[in-house]
């Protein structure tokens, strides 16, 4: 790649088309810390549920029940984040007529499919604007955004959240070798900060 950094993306070809696989960012400290936190979370959850179950008067434990609901939601989010860091990956499949982008863990995830005839201006593009709140957090964990971008209708779609500039360029070049993406002059839909 020319930067001396380890290449994260892998390329393969098959009956579906060109497949690019990018593992989620790995942070050993965060994996260990969140793993230990999840053990404590499970113990706290079980303790609270046991306390609620042992009472006959549920009204007296209403605040604990509310706490358990929010504790469960928070813990589920952290568990998903931990699994993403452990085994998550972005899979991009460039077929003959579609481009599929999937963020998955152990084969499960959300797939977004785009018609190639409507994909324009495939490029490397730094994300602009400071993301706020949840979007900023998701981007830092590689769950949204990325350096590889294209225009689709009125929005900018991004992927390649955990690759550097050099690797993003390699991905774009490999995809352009496979398919002749349209390059359209003029502004691309909304401002770059509004990504999908």
Steps between C-alpha positions, in 0.01 A plus 500: 500500500796730529434621857669215683176424684344156497232453235159434656285439192504171313377449144349190344300418192215255476168434333345801677775733375788686661486465878688733732519408868610755761526385863365731770757704692653289776597657832635239743464728804137579416424132433638395840347795687155456346518123548563545873229768515252261335569235765417759769197607298364143489554455875321829573214407268454157657515644851235763423271247330534262795411781741192595296390136470532439874255779589126456507433873479622611155395860562772538765761389246378721212814719502718189488293367211551827307873477575511142365336611174758774439784278626393233248491746210843641589651157548359372172657795318841436661471127422434581132796740496725236660392238244560751218857560620557127548366367168338782301579582140381703206427293190470684170384293202524659158280289272400545138207732579508570874735618772428347843647636821457293813624556853481160667598295803518121456305535173215703651453865418333760287553500124441806286470440127556767235430482127828554316325702228423766766842504671706807403837648592668214685787665685714534811356782705580612853189544711420864560328658791521397861260217572290550809377264770432140404630545143842607632518195725391257230751646254788464748420128539478448121123446499418781258672725248829437325751641254352335187199697377259514209191697408169317486205718417516799733718342766863409554558138599819405686684184598852393592484636852818333623736550205755775449527731197738276303284195544186696414666601170587135431137398561369770265747405227415129529128576477550729198694225325199273545225746406493831308349732761349822366680818594267800494627856522339734746405484864406155634162517667513632858814619680761231567421488872160342427598143437314171489 
